[in-house]
Amino acid sequence: MSIYVGNLSYEVTEEALNSVFAEFGSVRRVHLPTDHETGRVRGFAFVEMDTLTQEDSAIEALDGAQWMGREMKVNKAKPREDRNNRGSFGGGRRNNRF
């Protein structure tokens, strides 16, 4: 399981996020996605902790907290969508009967 952390400052670092979440337990991993073209942080991150209890404590304490001039959005991360099955118009030949 992992935690989604949104509405982050573009100045945030993995080390800074690690230190904030470490107050609630052992942090396994911090992933801070960047834009492929600019290299700039995208404003959200994913944090994995050792136990669900630690994750729940961090979510409860940090959701809505002010940090680096922003109100963080912190919740359980949702499973990643399969990029090949988005269901958009023109998205391939699935179920087309032409």
Stockholm file with secondary structure:
# STOCKHOLM 1.0

chainA/1-98         MSIYVGNLSYEVTEEALNSVFAEFGSVRRVHLPTDHETGRVRGFAFVEMDTLTQEDSAIEALDGAQWMGREMKVNKAKPREDRNNRGSFGGGRRNNRF
#=GR chainA/1-98 SS CCEEEESCCTTCCHHHHHHHHHTTSCEEEEECCBCTTTCCBCSCEEEEESCHHHHHHHHHHHTTCEETTEECEEEECCCCCCTTCCCCTTCCSTTCCC
#=GC SS_cons        CCEEEESCCTTCCHHHHHHHHHTTSCEEEEECCBCTTTCCBCSCEEEEESCHHHHHHHHHHHTTCEETTEECEEEECCCCCCTTCCCCTTCCSTTCCC
//
